Amino acid sequence: MKTVFNVISKFIAFILAGILILALPLSLLVYNMGEVIFDQENVNRIAAAIFLDSDIIPAAMEIVTNQQAEEISQKIEDTDQPEGQELDLFTLVYSMEERNWKNFREALLSDQVIGGWIRDTVNGFYRWLDTEEAIPQIRWNMMPLIEYMEGPEGEEAMVAFYDSLPDCTDLQMEEMQTQPGDQLPRAMMVKELCKLSTFPHAEQIKVYSDVLQMVINTIPQEYNATQAFLKSGEEISGVYTLKWNIRRLRVSLAAALLIPIGLLFLILIFGVRSMDGLGQWWGIPLVGGSLITLISALLYKPLWTGILTELMPEAIPQTSLLYHELIDGSARLLAPVFNPLRWQSFLILLIGVGLLAMGLIVKMRKSGEKES
């Protein structure tokens, strides 16, 4: 009976050791993830690095304006315009390219403006998570952006945009029917997007400055980001439920390391009968699990790139700047999760090897005592 019990116990310990080999890297990964995403200051730093130290904003603006050019242009056109001088801005919005949005970002969206929006978003989210607020109070101060657009920076941006336009071709000149002394064809200008040789540059720049003013008129002094996402009472109640789910997730992630610790304890009960057995039953799964963890930490970038490539929407082509910025940005987001795995796996590997060495030494001493 005792022999049968020992066989069953060792079989259970063997299964637990196999589970530990797989659970160890997953538990470390989950624990690190919780340490990153629920550290408010850390999230602020990561978000700032992603949005301020890359071209993800102009890349996203290019894709969004290309896909929603009609909706965006209509919203701008709905602002008050002088009678007889209405502008159709679809072509202008749709034709905005990567370099135009980069210039716009550099001229008008300073790091200070974007950094403020990032802090407001992150701090608003964690304040909601840690208090009894029903919904996150996330509001972006748009006044710095408006002041930039209305100030010298806005004028310089319009001049830079105008300078980037090509000269009108003969065919375009003929379509606009421009002659010296005629009235400036404002509506045709924003459709053809070229420089007229029959009008002073300052007058043409003024047209694009008027467009910029139309954009300014559509910008609120304060943007309620929460209200933009939540439009009904059902969504608000769903957000409150989400808060409690996130809180439970935070506790679960923080407790992830209890899984391998618990497995070690169970292996100790079912499998370990001596010190040399402890070295084997603990050492082998710790070495195996730490090696898998180390390999994951070294290979996560190419593996993640392959996964993200498969999941990327068709609306974001691989040739677009946004495609590459999303991959780079997600890699920056994952780095604080995977990089600690290197030293963690190395430390556990040393412990596992030490236990194996201890078990081997104890076993050799026992053998020597029996021979003597």
C-alpha positions, 0 to 999 in steps of 0.5 A: 500500500505504501509503495502504491501511495509513493508511486501516485505521489511521485506521479502527481509531483511529476505532473506538478513539475511539468506545470511549473515549467510552463507556469513560471514564465507565464506568472513572471510575465503576468506579474511584470505586466501588472507592475507596468500597467498599474504604475501611474508614473511609469505609464506616463513615461511610456506614453510620453515616449511613444507619442512624443519621441515618434511620428505616430501622431502625424502617421495616424492623422494621415490615415484618419483624414484619408478615411474620413475626409468627407466627414472632417471637411463637412464639419469645418465647412459648417462654420460661418463663411462669407457669402459667396466665398464658401470653400469645399475642403474635401480635396484639401483634407484628403490630400494631406500627406505624411510630410504635411502632418509632420510639419503640422505636428512640429509647428503647432503640436508642441511636446508641451501640448501633447504632454499635457493631454497625455498627463490629463488622460493617464491621471484621469484614468487612475483617479477614476480607478482609485476613487468612486467616480462613475466615469473617468474625468478626462478633459484636454485643455485646447487653449495652448493649441488654439493660441499656437494656431492663432499666433506666429506658429500658425502663420509659419505653418501656413507659409510652409504649407503654401511653399510645399505646393507645386506651381499650377500647370497650364491646364489648372490655370485654364480650369481656374480661368485666371487672368491678371486683375481677376478675383482670386478663385478661392474655391478652386484654389483649395481644390487644385492645391497649387500656386497661381502665377497670376496672383501675389503669394500673400493673397494666396496664403491668406486663403489657407490662413482663412481655412486655418481660422475655420479649423480653429473655430471648430475647436472647443476650448476644452475637449471632453474626451470622456463624453466623446466615448460615452454617449448613453447611460448604459455605457456609463453603467458599463464603465462602472462595471469595468472599473471593478473588473480592472480592480480585480485584474490588478489584484490578480496580476499582483498575486500571479507569483503565488502560482509557482510558489504554490506549485513548489509547495505542492511538489515539496509535499508530494515528491520530496522525501530527502535533500537530494530529492529536493534538489531534483524536484525543485531544481529541474523545473526551475531550470526549465522554466527559467530557460523558457523565460530567458528565451521569451525575453530574448525573442519577444520582439520578432515574435510580437512583430509577426503576431501584430502583422497578422492582426493589423487591419487592412485599412493600415497598409504595410507601406504606411508610416502608421504601420511601422510606428504602431509596431515600434510603439507596441515594442516600447510598451512591451519592453518594460514587461519583457526586459526584467524577465532577463535578470529574473530568469537568470536569478531563477536559473542560478537558484535551480542550478544551485539546488541541482548541485546541492542535490548531487552533492548530498547524493554523492555524500550518501553514496560515500557513507554507504560504501564506507 
